[in-house]
Amino acid sequence: MKAMILAAGLGTRLRPLTNDHPKALVEVAGQTLLEITLRRLRQFGVREVIVNVHHFADMVVDYLKKQANFGMRLEISREEILLDTGGGLKKAAWFFLEDSRNLDEPFVLHNVDVLSNIDLDRMVQFHRKNQSLATLAVQQRETSRYLLFNKENQLCGRRSGNEQGAEIVWPSQQIQALAFSGLHVISPQLLARMTEDGAFSIISCYLRLAGQGEKITAFRADEYYWRDLGRPENVAQITDDVVSKICRL
């Protein structure tokens, strides 16, 4: 199985930690976020990964060379302008389509600035069982933006955390608002259906496809540890969690 790590962002929420290096190289308990993500993917059998880069891109490339790519096949997708999550994946689509024998094999899309112990094997099995176009790890927790799912766990909309401005793409009587965790399992068939161009959010793409009746499915990950590392205080909290053995890197 292959994966893509989204690491091109400016890391503005992590300043001053990202004033002189990219967020992918911010350290937690002596390990960079990129190393943590790569090692986690390796634990689940992923050996081929593409990483998108933009902010301090050469620093990421040099770092991976010094680490001998952590014993993996690593490709770099350079973005001269930021393409957001959807545009970044679309630019890297070739990586998942290069072997015609594996076009039915799902791949993982992972934000570099989230840390969790979500069971990827279980998530991939769930994805295959439901024959979904994309499966999103979600949790019942507070967030500034919610994804909305119906009782069949299919994406049907989104709304902001203040319950205003809900966008419904597939009318449903029973709707649950869940927080997305930055971890996707995606079928390669999605790539040909990304009709958006330039910089765009993959969530917007998911909503468009869900409105057309495509299966964008929620994988409930409430029992798993998860942290967003988007702010300096969150990085400090992770370090405390590691020391207190609440989580292991």
Contacts in CASP RR format, 6 or more apart in sequence:
PFRMAT RR
TARGET T0000
AUTHOR 0000-0000-0000
METHOD contacts of the structure
MODEL  1
MKAMILAAGLGTRLRPLTNDHPKALVEVAGQTLLEITLRRLRQFGVREVI
VNVHHFADMVVDYLKKQANFGMRLEISREEILLDTGGGLKKAAWFFLEDS
RNLDEPFVLHNVDVLSNIDLDRMVQFHRKNQSLATLAVQQRETSRYLLFN
KENQLCGRRSGNEQGAEIVWPSQQIQALAFSGLHVISPQLLARMTEDGAF
SIISCYLRLAGQGEKITAFRADEYYWRDLGRPENVAQITDDVVSKICRL
1 44 0 8 1.000
1 45 0 8 1.000
1 46 0 8 1.000
1 105 0 8 1.000
1 106 0 8 1.000
1 107 0 8 1.000
1 108 0 8 1.000
1 124 0 8 1.000
2 46 0 8 1.000
2 48 0 8 1.000
2 49 0 8 1.000
2 50 0 8 1.000
2 95 0 8 1.000
2 96 0 8 1.000
2 105 0 8 1.000
2 107 0 8 1.000
2 108 0 8 1.000
3 41 0 8 1.000
3 46 0 8 1.000
3 48 0 8 1.000
3 49 0 8 1.000
3 50 0 8 1.000
3 107 0 8 1.000
3 108 0 8 1.000
3 109 0 8 1.000
3 110 0 8 1.000
4 49 0 8 1.000
4 50 0 8 1.000
4 51 0 8 1.000
4 52 0 8 1.000
4 89 0 8 1.000
4 92 0 8 1.000
4 95 0 8 1.000
4 96 0 8 1.000
4 107 0 8 1.000
4 108 0 8 1.000
4 109 0 8 1.000
4 110 0 8 1.000
5 24 0 8 1.000
5 34 0 8 1.000
5 37 0 8 1.000
5 38 0 8 1.000
5 41 0 8 1.000
5 49 0 8 1.000
5 50 0 8 1.000
5 51 0 8 1.000
5 52 0 8 1.000
5 110 0 8 1.000
5 111 0 8 1.000
5 112 0 8 1.000
6 52 0 8 1.000
6 85 0 8 1.000
6 88 0 8 1.000
6 109 0 8 1.000
6 110 0 8 1.000
6 111 0 8 1.000
6 112 0 8 1.000
7 22 0 8 1.000
7 23 0 8 1.000
7 24 0 8 1.000
7 34 0 8 1.000
7 51 0 8 1.000
7 52 0 8 1.000
7 53 0 8 1.000
7 60 0 8 1.000
7 112 0 8 1.000
8 52 0 8 1.000
8 53 0 8 1.000
8 54 0 8 1.000
8 55 0 8 1.000
8 57 0 8 1.000
8 79 0 8 1.000
8 82 0 8 1.000
8 83 0 8 1.000
8 88 0 8 1.000
9 22 0 8 1.000
9 23 0 8 1.000
9 54 0 8 1.000
9 55 0 8 1.000
9 82 0 8 1.000
10 18 0 8 1.000
10 23 0 8 1.000
10 54 0 8 1.000
10 55 0 8 1.000
10 82 0 8 1.000
11 18 0 8 1.000
11 22 0 8 1.000
11 23 0 8 1.000
11 55 0 8 1.000
11 113 0 8 1.000
11 230 0 8 1.000
12 18 0 8 1.000
13 230 0 8 1.000
13 231 0 8 1.000
14 23 0 8 1.000
14 26 0 8 1.000
14 113 0 8 1.000
14 229 0 8 1.000
14 230 0 8 1.000
14 231 0 8 1.000
14 232 0 8 1.000
14 235 0 8 1.000
15 232 0 8 1.000
16 232 0 8 1.000
17 23 0 8 1.000
17 26 0 8 1.000
17 232 0 8 1.000
17 235 0 8 1.000
18 26 0 8 1.000
18 55 0 8 1.000
20 56 0 8 1.000
21 56 0 8 1.000
21 59 0 8 1.000
22 53 0 8 1.000
22 55 0 8 1.000
22 56 0 8 1.000
22 57 0 8 1.000
22 59 0 8 1.000
22 60 0 8 1.000
23 33 0 8 1.000
23 55 0 8 1.000
23 112 0 8 1.000
23 113 0 8 1.000
23 229 0 8 1.000
23 230 0 8 1.000
24 32 0 8 1.000
24 33 0 8 1.000
24 34 0 8 1.000
24 51 0 8 1.000
24 53 0 8 1.000
24 60 0 8 1.000
24 112 0 8 1.000
25 32 0 8 1.000
25 33 0 8 1.000
25 34 0 8 1.000
25 56 0 8 1.000
25 59 0 8 1.000
25 60 0 8 1.000
25 63 0 8 1.000
26 32 0 8 1.000
26 33 0 8 1.000
26 229 0 8 1.000
26 235 0 8 1.000
27 33 0 8 1.000
28 36 0 8 1.000
28 115 0 8 1.000
28 229 0 8 1.000
28 235 0 8 1.000
28 238 0 8 1.000
28 239 0 8 1.000
28 242 0 8 1.000
28 249 0 8 1.000
29 238 0 8 1.000
29 239 0 8 1.000
29 242 0 8 1.000
29 243 0 8 1.000
29 249 0 8 1.000
31 39 0 8 1.000
31 249 0 8 1.000
32 63 0 8 1.000
33 112 0 8 1.000
33 113 0 8 1.000
33 115 0 8 1.000
33 229 0 8 1.000
34 51 0 8 1.000
34 60 0 8 1.000
34 63 0 8 1.000
34 64 0 8 1.000
34 112 0 8 1.000
35 67 0 8 1.000
35 70 0 8 1.000
36 115 0 8 1.000
36 249 0 8 1.000
37 110 0 8 1.000
37 112 0 8 1.000
38 49 0 8 1.000
38 70 0 8 1.000
38 72 0 8 1.000
38 74 0 8 1.000
39 70 0 8 1.000
39 249 0 8 1.000
41 49 0 8 1.000
41 108 0 8 1.000
41 110 0 8 1.000
41 120 0 8 1.000
42 70 0 8 1.000
42 72 0 8 1.000
44 108 0 8 1.000
44 120 0 8 1.000
44 121 0 8 1.000
46 72 0 8 1.000
46 108 0 8 1.000
47 72 0 8 1.000
47 73 0 8 1.000
48 72 0 8 1.000
48 73 0 8 1.000
48 75 0 8 1.000
48 95 0 8 1.000
49 72 0 8 1.000
49 73 0 8 1.000
49 74 0 8 1.000
49 75 0 8 1.000
50 74 0 8 1.000
50 75 0 8 1.000
50 76 0 8 1.000
50 77 0 8 1.000
50 92 0 8 1.000
50 95 0 8 1.000
51 60 0 8 1.000
51 64 0 8 1.000
51 74 0 8 1.000
51 75 0 8 1.000
51 76 0 8 1.000
51 77 0 8 1.000
51 112 0 8 1.000
52 76 0 8 1.000
52 77 0 8 1.000
52 78 0 8 1.000
52 79 0 8 1.000
52 83 0 8 1.000
52 88 0 8 1.000
52 91 0 8 1.000
52 92 0 8 1.000
53 60 0 8 1.000
53 61 0 8 1.000
53 76 0 8 1.000
53 77 0 8 1.000
53 78 0 8 1.000
53 79 0 8 1.000
54 78 0 8 1.000
54 79 0 8 1.000
54 80 0 8 1.000
54 81 0 8 1.000
54 82 0 8 1.000
57 76 0 8 1.000
57 78 0 8 1.000
60 76 0 8 1.000
61 76 0 8 1.000
64 70 0 8 1.000
64 74 0 8 1.000
64 76 0 8 1.000
75 92 0 8 1.000
75 95 0 8 1.000
77 88 0 8 1.000
77 91 0 8 1.000
77 92 0 8 1.000
77 95 0 8 1.000
79 88 0 8 1.000
79 91 0 8 1.000
81 199 0 8 1.000
82 199 0 8 1.000
83 90 0 8 1.000
83 91 0 8 1.000
83 198 0 8 1.000
83 199 0 8 1.000
83 200 0 8 1.000
84 199 0 8 1.000
84 200 0 8 1.000
84 201 0 8 1.000
84 202 0 8 1.000
85 109 0 8 1.000
85 201 0 8 1.000
85 202 0 8 1.000
85 203 0 8 1.000
86 194 0 8 1.000
86 196 0 8 1.000
86 200 0 8 1.000
86 201 0 8 1.000
86 202 0 8 1.000
86 205 0 8 1.000
87 194 0 8 1.000
87 196 0 8 1.000
87 198 0 8 1.000
87 199 0 8 1.000
87 200 0 8 1.000
87 202 0 8 1.000
89 109 0 8 1.000
89 191 0 8 1.000
89 194 0 8 1.000
89 202 0 8 1.000
90 191 0 8 1.000
90 194 0 8 1.000
90 196 0 8 1.000
90 198 0 8 1.000
93 191 0 8 1.000
93 194 0 8 1.000
96 107 0 8 1.000
96 188 0 8 1.000
96 191 0 8 1.000
97 103 0 8 1.000
97 188 0 8 1.000
97 191 0 8 1.000
103 188 0 8 1.000
103 189 0 8 1.000
104 187 0 8 1.000
104 188 0 8 1.000
105 188 0 8 1.000
106 124 0 8 1.000
106 127 0 8 1.000
106 128 0 8 1.000
106 185 0 8 1.000
106 186 0 8 1.000
106 187 0 8 1.000
106 188 0 8 1.000
107 185 0 8 1.000
107 186 0 8 1.000
107 188 0 8 1.000
108 120 0 8 1.000
108 124 0 8 1.000
108 183 0 8 1.000
108 184 0 8 1.000
108 185 0 8 1.000
108 186 0 8 1.000
109 183 0 8 1.000
109 184 0 8 1.000
109 185 0 8 1.000
109 186 0 8 1.000
109 202 0 8 1.000
110 182 0 8 1.000
110 183 0 8 1.000
110 184 0 8 1.000
111 182 0 8 1.000
111 183 0 8 1.000
113 228 0 8 1.000
113 229 0 8 1.000
113 230 0 8 1.000
114 181 0 8 1.000
114 182 0 8 1.000
114 183 0 8 1.000
114 226 0 8 1.000
114 227 0 8 1.000
114 228 0 8 1.000
114 229 0 8 1.000
115 225 0 8 1.000
115 226 0 8 1.000
115 227 0 8 1.000
115 229 0 8 1.000
115 238 0 8 1.000
115 247 0 8 1.000
115 249 0 8 1.000
116 137 0 8 1.000
116 181 0 8 1.000
116 183 0 8 1.000
116 221 0 8 1.000
116 224 0 8 1.000
116 225 0 8 1.000
116 226 0 8 1.000
116 227 0 8 1.000
117 224 0 8 1.000
117 225 0 8 1.000
117 247 0 8 1.000
117 248 0 8 1.000
118 137 0 8 1.000
118 181 0 8 1.000
118 183 0 8 1.000
118 221 0 8 1.000
118 224 0 8 1.000
118 226 0 8 1.000
119 224 0 8 1.000
120 183 0 8 1.000
120 185 0 8 1.000
123 135 0 8 1.000
123 137 0 8 1.000
123 183 0 8 1.000
123 185 0 8 1.000
123 219 0 8 1.000
123 221 0 8 1.000
124 185 0 8 1.000
126 135 0 8 1.000
126 217 0 8 1.000
126 219 0 8 1.000
127 135 0 8 1.000
127 185 0 8 1.000
127 187 0 8 1.000
127 217 0 8 1.000
127 219 0 8 1.000
130 215 0 8 1.000
130 217 0 8 1.000
131 215 0 8 1.000
132 185 0 8 1.000
132 187 0 8 1.000
132 215 0 8 1.000
132 216 0 8 1.000
132 217 0 8 1.000
133 186 0 8 1.000
133 187 0 8 1.000
133 189 0 8 1.000
133 190 0 8 1.000
133 193 0 8 1.000
133 209 0 8 1.000
133 214 0 8 1.000
133 215 0 8 1.000
133 216 0 8 1.000
134 184 0 8 1.000
134 185 0 8 1.000
134 186 0 8 1.000
134 187 0 8 1.000
134 190 0 8 1.000
134 206 0 8 1.000
134 216 0 8 1.000
134 217 0 8 1.000
135 184 0 8 1.000
135 185 0 8 1.000
135 186 0 8 1.000
135 216 0 8 1.000
135 217 0 8 1.000
135 218 0 8 1.000
135 219 0 8 1.000
136 147 0 8 1.000
136 155 0 8 1.000
136 180 0 8 1.000
136 181 0 8 1.000
136 182 0 8 1.000
136 183 0 8 1.000
136 184 0 8 1.000
136 206 0 8 1.000
136 216 0 8 1.000
136 217 0 8 1.000
136 218 0 8 1.000
136 219 0 8 1.000
137 180 0 8 1.000
137 181 0 8 1.000
137 182 0 8 1.000
137 183 0 8 1.000
137 184 0 8 1.000
137 219 0 8 1.000
137 221 0 8 1.000
138 147 0 8 1.000
138 149 0 8 1.000
138 178 0 8 1.000
138 179 0 8 1.000
138 180 0 8 1.000
138 181 0 8 1.000
138 218 0 8 1.000
138 219 0 8 1.000
138 220 0 8 1.000
138 221 0 8 1.000
139 178 0 8 1.000
139 179 0 8 1.000
139 181 0 8 1.000
139 220 0 8 1.000
139 221 0 8 1.000
139 222 0 8 1.000
139 224 0 8 1.000
139 226 0 8 1.000
140 178 0 8 1.000
140 179 0 8 1.000
140 220 0 8 1.000
140 222 0 8 1.000
141 179 0 8 1.000
142 161 0 8 1.000
142 179 0 8 1.000
143 161 0 8 1.000
143 179 0 8 1.000
143 180 0 8 1.000
144 160 0 8 1.000
144 161 0 8 1.000
145 158 0 8 1.000
145 159 0 8 1.000
145 160 0 8 1.000
145 161 0 8 1.000
145 180 0 8 1.000
146 158 0 8 1.000
146 159 0 8 1.000
146 160 0 8 1.000
146 161 0 8 1.000
146 177 0 8 1.000
146 178 0 8 1.000
146 179 0 8 1.000
147 155 0 8 1.000
147 157 0 8 1.000
147 158 0 8 1.000
147 177 0 8 1.000
147 178 0 8 1.000
147 179 0 8 1.000
147 180 0 8 1.000
147 203 0 8 1.000
147 218 0 8 1.000
148 155 0 8 1.000
148 156 0 8 1.000
148 157 0 8 1.000
148 158 0 8 1.000
148 159 0 8 1.000
148 166 0 8 1.000
148 168 0 8 1.000
148 175 0 8 1.000
148 176 0 8 1.000
148 177 0 8 1.000
148 178 0 8 1.000
149 155 0 8 1.000
149 156 0 8 1.000
149 175 0 8 1.000
149 176 0 8 1.000
149 178 0 8 1.000
149 218 0 8 1.000
150 156 0 8 1.000
150 170 0 8 1.000
150 172 0 8 1.000
150 173 0 8 1.000
150 174 0 8 1.000
150 175 0 8 1.000
150 176 0 8 1.000
151 172 0 8 1.000
151 174 0 8 1.000
151 176 0 8 1.000
153 217 0 8 1.000
153 218 0 8 1.000
153 220 0 8 1.000
154 170 0 8 1.000
154 210 0 8 1.000
154 215 0 8 1.000
154 216 0 8 1.000
154 217 0 8 1.000
154 218 0 8 1.000
155 169 0 8 1.000
155 170 0 8 1.000
155 206 0 8 1.000
155 207 0 8 1.000
155 210 0 8 1.000
155 216 0 8 1.000
155 217 0 8 1.000
155 218 0 8 1.000
156 168 0 8 1.000
156 169 0 8 1.000
156 170 0 8 1.000
156 171 0 8 1.000
156 172 0 8 1.000
156 175 0 8 1.000
156 210 0 8 1.000
156 211 0 8 1.000
157 166 0 8 1.000
157 167 0 8 1.000
157 168 0 8 1.000
157 169 0 8 1.000
157 170 0 8 1.000
157 175 0 8 1.000
157 207 0 8 1.000
157 210 0 8 1.000
158 166 0 8 1.000
158 167 0 8 1.000
158 203 0 8 1.000
158 207 0 8 1.000
159 165 0 8 1.000
159 166 0 8 1.000
159 167 0 8 1.000
159 177 0 8 1.000
167 207 0 8 1.000
169 207 0 8 1.000
169 208 0 8 1.000
169 210 0 8 1.000
169 211 0 8 1.000
170 210 0 8 1.000
170 211 0 8 1.000
170 213 0 8 1.000
178 218 0 8 1.000
178 220 0 8 1.000
180 203 0 8 1.000
181 221 0 8 1.000
181 226 0 8 1.000
183 221 0 8 1.000
184 202 0 8 1.000
185 219 0 8 1.000
190 209 0 8 1.000
193 209 0 8 1.000
193 214 0 8 1.000
194 205 0 8 1.000
196 204 0 8 1.000
196 205 0 8 1.000
196 208 0 8 1.000
206 216 0 8 1.000
209 216 0 8 1.000
210 216 0 8 1.000
225 241 0 8 1.000
225 246 0 8 1.000
225 247 0 8 1.000
227 234 0 8 1.000
227 237 0 8 1.000
227 238 0 8 1.000
227 241 0 8 1.000
227 247 0 8 1.000
228 234 0 8 1.000
229 235 0 8 1.000
229 238 0 8 1.000
238 247 0 8 1.000
241 247 0 8 1.000
242 248 0 8 1.000
242 249 0 8 1.000
END
